[in-house]
Amino acid sequence: MKVLVVGSGGREHALCWAIAASPMLTKLYCAPGNPGIAAVAECVNIGVLDIPALVRFAQDNAIDLVVPGPEAPLVAGLTDAMQEAGIACCGPTRAAAQLEGSKTFTKEVADAAGIATALWERFEDANTRATSCAGVALRSW
């Protein structure tokens, strides 16, 4: 099985390290990777947000599974693009990734569904000082 991990941080290093131990693995790539990841995977110079280049690489190299690490490529539609190309991708679609990519979106979904969550407010002006949150007085700061 050929696998492409997307990302360059510690999370992706841990993913590559674990995937490299699989007896099913025949080739492991990481885009873009880092020097530590290079010890267990072949690093390829493709940015995590260059979705078309990631799809082309996966197609050109007969990748069986794409494993994204960071949420940014998921929010940008990496899973959707891989699915359209017929390549398995271990991650949510662009629409579902909004839950991870936007705290406000997630809070609004939780509120609409009646899911208990911490009190919150959205501010349009960074200079606005919060004095209350959903009717509960906050201490002065």
N, C-alpha and C positions, 0 to 999 in steps of 0.2 A: 504494500500500500504506500502510495506517495502522498505526503502531507505537506501543506504550506501553512505555517504559523505566521500571522500578521502582527507586527509590533516590534518594539525594541527595548522594552523595559524588563524589570525583574519578573513580572507576571509571565511574560513571554519566555524568559529564560527558564522558569520553572516548568512551563508547558512543554518546551522543547526537550528539557532534561527528562521529563516523564514519558513523553511520546517516543523519544529515542530508545527507551528501554523495551518497547513493544517488539515481540518477535514477528509481528505482522508488518512492521515497517520495512520498506525497501529503500526509501529516500526521504529525507527531511530537509525542507527549505524554510527559511525565515526571512520575511521582508519587513523592514530592512535589516533587522537583527542588530547585533552589537558584538564586540570582540569576545565576550564571555559565551554568547550563544554560538559563535563560530566553532567552539570546541565540540558541539554536538550536532550542528546543522549547517548546511550551506547557506550563507547569507546572500541575499540578492538585493541590489540597490533599487528598491521600489518603495516609495513613500506609502504610508498607511492610508492616505486619502486619495491616492491615484488609482481609483477603482477600475477604470478601463485597462490600465497596465497590469493590475493584479489579475484581472480576468484573462487577459491575453497570456500572461505567464502561466496561469493554471491550465489553460487550454494547450499551449505549446509544450508543456511538460507533463501532460496527462495526469494532473493532480487529482487524486481521489477524494481528498477532504481538505477543506480550508478551515483553520481554527483561528478566529480573530481574538486578540487579547484586549486591546483598548476599545472603549465604547464609540469613539469618534468614527471609525470606519463603518460600524454598524448603523449609527445614526445617519451616516452618509449613504447608506443603501448597499453595503457590500454583500449581505446575504441575498438581497433581491437580485443583484446583478449576477451572482454566482448561480442562483437557482435558474435564472433565465438562460444561462449558458449550460445548464445541465450538470453543474458541479455541486457536490454536497458541501454545505457550509454550516458549521456548528455555531449558530448565533441567531438572534431574533431578526425579523424583517425590520425595515426602516420604521414602519408604523409602531411596532412593538418596542423598538429600541428607544423611542421617545421617553418611555418610563425611566430609563437610566440616564438619558441625555438631558432631560429637563426636570428639575425639581418642582417647578411650578406646575407643569403638566401632570406630574405624578400626584401632587397634592390635590389638584382639581379632580382627577380621576378618583382618588380615594374619597374625597368629599362627596362626589356625585354617587358613589357606590355605598356610602355609609360606612366606610372603613375607618376605624379609629386611627388617628394620627396626631402628632404634636400640633399645637396651635401654630398658625402661620399667617403671614400677610405678604402681599406683593407690593413693592414700591417702585414707582417710575423714576423717582428722583433720589439719587444717592445721598443727598443732603437732608432728606426727610428723616426726622427723628421719631422712632416708634414710641408712642406713649400707651398704646393699648393693642391688644391682639384678640380679635373675636370677642370684644367686650371685657376682657380680663386685663386689669391694670398691670403694667410692667413697672419694675422699679426704675427709678430715674438713673440715667447714666450720664 
